[in-house]
């Protein structure tokens, strides 16, 4: 799974997504993690997830992200964690997260389950104003001032 490979956080933090819902998980090998859900940009989700993980670990080097609509889950155990991002159903997300966690621990339970909910562009609070017609300005002739009088 290519999206589970360790990635350079510097590169990922520079990315920005036009997606309406972005979620990220940043984690270490010992089951410590940080997550962010339903952010308006992938870079914002990555930064928030990294902030949360950095409080718990100095080795937050692995990442997973999604901008897909769907269900996401995190399962945790004493020394492991598992996750699923952008699954079609809540049950599928929970099963996938628990299966990933159980590869390293037997005491895995669901920690959090959420739905990626894209939000549309919010309409402005006030209606926009019509664009005014352009004005035609005449430039003064050489030797005249702006009022048109000859000097």
C-alpha positions as CSV (number, residue, x, y, z in Angstrom):
1,X,0.0,0.0,0.0
2,X,1.7,3.1,-1.3
3,X,-0.2,5.5,1.0
4,X,1.3,3.8,4.1
5,X,4.9,4.3,3.2
6,X,6.8,6.7,5.3
7,X,6.9,10.1,3.6
8,X,8.9,13.2,4.0
9,X,6.9,15.4,6.3
10,X,8.5,18.5,4.9
11,X,7.1,17.7,1.4
12,X,3.7,16.8,2.7
13,X,3.3,19.9,4.7
14,X,4.0,22.0,1.6
15,X,1.2,20.2,-0.3
16,X,-2.2,21.9,-0.4
17,X,-5.4,20.4,-1.6
18,X,-8.4,22.0,-3.0
19,X,-10.5,19.3,-1.4
20,X,-13.4,20.1,0.7
21,X,-12.6,17.5,3.4
22,X,-9.1,16.4,4.3
23,X,-8.0,14.1,7.1
24,X,-4.6,13.0,8.2
25,X,-3.0,10.5,10.6
26,X,0.7,10.9,11.7
27,X,2.1,8.0,13.8
28,X,5.2,6.2,15.0
29,X,6.1,2.5,15.2
30,X,5.0,2.2,18.8
31,X,1.3,3.0,18.3
32,X,1.4,6.7,19.2
33,X,-0.4,8.9,16.8
34,X,-2.1,12.2,16.1
35,X,-5.0,12.8,13.8
36,X,-7.0,15.6,12.2
37,X,-10.3,15.2,10.4
38,X,-12.5,17.2,8.0
39,X,-10.1,20.1,7.4
40,X,-10.5,22.4,4.4
41,X,-6.9,21.7,3.2
42,X,-4.6,18.7,3.3
43,X,-1.8,20.8,4.6
44,X,-3.9,22.0,7.5
45,X,-4.9,18.5,8.4
46,X,-1.2,17.3,8.2
47,X,0.0,20.1,10.4
48,X,-2.7,19.5,13.1
49,X,-2.1,15.7,13.1
50,X,1.7,16.3,13.4
51,X,1.1,18.7,16.3
52,X,-0.9,16.1,18.2
53,X,1.5,13.2,17.5
54,X,4.6,15.3,18.5
55,X,3.1,15.7,22.0
56,X,3.2,12.0,22.4
57,X,6.2,10.9,20.5
58,X,9.5,12.2,19.0
59,X,9.3,9.7,16.1
60,X,6.2,10.8,14.2
61,X,7.5,9.9,10.8
62,X,4.7,7.9,9.1
63,X,1.6,9.4,7.6
64,X,-1.6,8.6,5.9
65,X,-4.1,11.1,4.4
66,X,-7.4,11.2,2.5
67,X,-9.5,13.7,0.7
68,X,-12.1,11.1,-0.2
69,X,-15.7,11.1,1.1
70,X,-16.2,8.1,3.3
71,X,-15.7,6.7,6.8
72,X,-12.4,6.7,8.7
73,X,-11.4,4.9,11.9
74,X,-8.5,4.5,14.3
75,X,-8.1,1.4,16.5
76,X,-5.6,1.2,19.3
77,X,-3.9,-1.3,21.5
78,X,-1.1,-1.1,24.1
79,X,1.7,-1.1,21.6
80,X,-0.1,-0.7,18.3
81,X,-2.6,1.2,16.3
82,X,-4.4,0.7,13.0
83,X,-6.5,3.0,10.8
84,X,-8.7,3.1,7.8
85,X,-9.3,6.2,5.7
86,X,-12.1,7.0,3.3
87,X,-13.9,3.6,3.4
88,X,-17.4,3.2,2.0
89,X,-19.1,2.1,5.2
90,X,-18.5,2.6,8.9
91,X,-18.2,-1.2,9.4
92,X,-15.6,-1.5,6.7
93,X,-13.5,1.3,8.3
94,X,-13.7,-0.3,11.7
95,X,-12.8,-3.8,10.5
96,X,-9.8,-2.5,8.5
97,X,-8.5,-0.4,11.4
98,X,-8.8,-3.2,13.9
99,X,-7.2,-5.7,11.5
100,X,-4.2,-3.4,11.0
101,X,-3.9,-2.9,14.8
102,X,-4.1,-6.7,15.5
103,X,-1.1,-7.3,13.3
104,X,1.0,-6.1,16.3
105,X,-1.3,-6.4,19.3
106,X,-4.2,-8.5,20.6
107,X,-5.9,-5.9,22.7
108,X,-7.1,-3.6,19.9
109,X,-10.3,-1.6,20.3
110,X,-12.0,1.2,18.3
111,X,-10.7,4.6,19.4
112,X,-12.5,6.9,17.0
113,X,-14.8,6.6,14.0
114,X,-15.7,9.6,11.8
115,X,-17.2,10.4,8.4
116,X,-15.4,12.6,5.9
117,X,-18.0,15.2,5.2
118,X,-17.1,17.6,2.4
119,X,-18.6,21.0,2.8
120,X,-19.6,23.1,-0.2
121,X,-18.5,26.6,-0.7
122,X,-20.5,28.7,1.7
123,X,-22.5,31.5,0.1
124,X,-21.4,35.0,1.1
125,X,-23.2,36.6,4.0
126,X,-24.2,39.6,1.9
127,X,-25.1,39.6,-1.7
128,X,-22.4,41.0,-4.0
129,X,-22.6,44.4,-5.6
130,X,-22.8,44.9,-9.3
131,X,-19.6,45.9,-11.0
132,X,-19.7,49.6,-11.9
133,X,-19.3,50.6,-15.6
134,X,-15.8,51.7,-16.5
135,X,-15.4,55.5,-16.8
136,X,-13.9,57.0,-19.8
137,X,-11.1,59.5,-19.1
138,X,-9.6,61.8,-21.7
139,X,-6.0,62.6,-21.4
140,X,-5.1,66.2,-21.6
141,X,-3.4,67.5,-24.8
142,X,0.3,68.5,-24.6
143,X,0.4,72.0,-23.1
144,X,-2.9,71.7,-21.3
145,X,-3.7,71.0,-17.7
146,X,-6.2,68.5,-16.5
147,X,-9.1,71.1,-16.8
148,X,-8.2,71.5,-20.5
149,X,-6.9,75.1,-20.3
150,X,-3.9,76.0,-22.3
151,X,-0.8,77.0,-20.5
